[in-house]
């Protein structure tokens, strides 16, 4: 799990504008297809936001480890 974004995007091929593009790199929503011309845009390149930079995997693993440790101490 990680961050999710609703971004505005303009197609570099035809200029079509979408003001509700969903980008959730840790869930696999990483591309946008223009409704007008079908051009595919890599949203990581477009936004500069990588999967690694918005992932909260480490925080979740730490929480699970803390909970597991506490249960084992009982």
C-alpha positions as CSV (number, residue, x, y, z in Angstrom):
1,X,0.0,0.0,0.0
2,X,1.0,3.6,-0.5
3,X,0.0,7.0,-1.6
4,X,-2.6,7.6,-4.3
5,X,-3.0,10.7,-6.3
6,X,-5.6,12.4,-8.5
7,X,-3.7,14.5,-10.9
8,X,-4.3,16.7,-13.9
9,X,-2.7,15.6,-17.1
10,X,-2.5,16.9,-20.7
11,X,-1.8,14.4,-23.5
12,X,1.6,15.3,-25.1
13,X,0.3,14.0,-28.4
14,X,-3.1,15.7,-28.9
15,X,-3.5,18.1,-26.0
16,X,-6.5,16.4,-24.5
17,X,-6.9,17.4,-20.8
18,X,-7.9,15.1,-18.0
19,X,-8.3,16.7,-14.5
20,X,-9.1,13.4,-12.7
21,X,-6.3,11.0,-13.6
22,X,-5.8,8.3,-10.9
23,X,-2.1,7.5,-10.1
24,X,-1.4,4.8,-7.5
25,X,2.0,3.3,-8.3
26,X,2.1,0.8,-5.4
27,X,-1.3,-0.6,-6.7
28,X,-0.2,-0.9,-10.3
29,X,-2.0,2.2,-11.6
30,X,1.0,3.6,-13.4
31,X,-0.1,4.5,-16.9
32,X,-2.7,6.8,-18.4
33,X,-4.3,6.3,-21.7
34,X,-5.7,9.4,-23.5
35,X,-9.4,9.0,-24.2
36,X,-9.1,11.0,-27.4
37,X,-6.0,9.5,-29.3
38,X,-5.1,6.5,-27.2
39,X,-1.5,7.7,-26.4
40,X,-0.1,6.0,-23.2
41,X,1.7,8.1,-20.7
42,X,4.0,6.7,-18.0
43,X,2.8,8.5,-14.9
44,X,6.0,8.0,-13.0
45,X,7.9,9.8,-15.7
46,X,5.2,12.4,-16.0
47,X,5.0,13.2,-12.3
48,X,8.5,12.3,-11.1
49,X,6.9,10.3,-8.2
50,X,8.3,6.8,-8.1
51,X,6.7,3.7,-6.5
52,X,9.5,3.6,-3.9
53,X,9.1,7.2,-2.9
54,X,5.4,6.8,-2.0
55,X,5.4,3.3,-0.6
56,X,4.7,2.8,3.1
57,X,5.8,-0.8,3.0
58,X,8.6,-0.3,5.6
59,X,6.2,1.4,8.0
60,X,3.7,-1.4,7.7
61,X,6.4,-4.1,8.2
62,X,7.7,-2.3,11.3
63,X,4.1,-2.2,12.7
64,X,3.6,-5.9,12.0
65,X,7.0,-6.7,13.6
66,X,6.1,-4.6,16.7
67,X,2.7,-6.4,17.1
68,X,4.2,-9.8,16.5
69,X,6.9,-9.1,19.1
70,X,4.3,-7.9,21.7
71,X,2.1,-11.0,21.2
72,X,5.1,-13.2,21.6
73,X,6.0,-11.5,24.9
74,X,2.6,-12.3,26.5
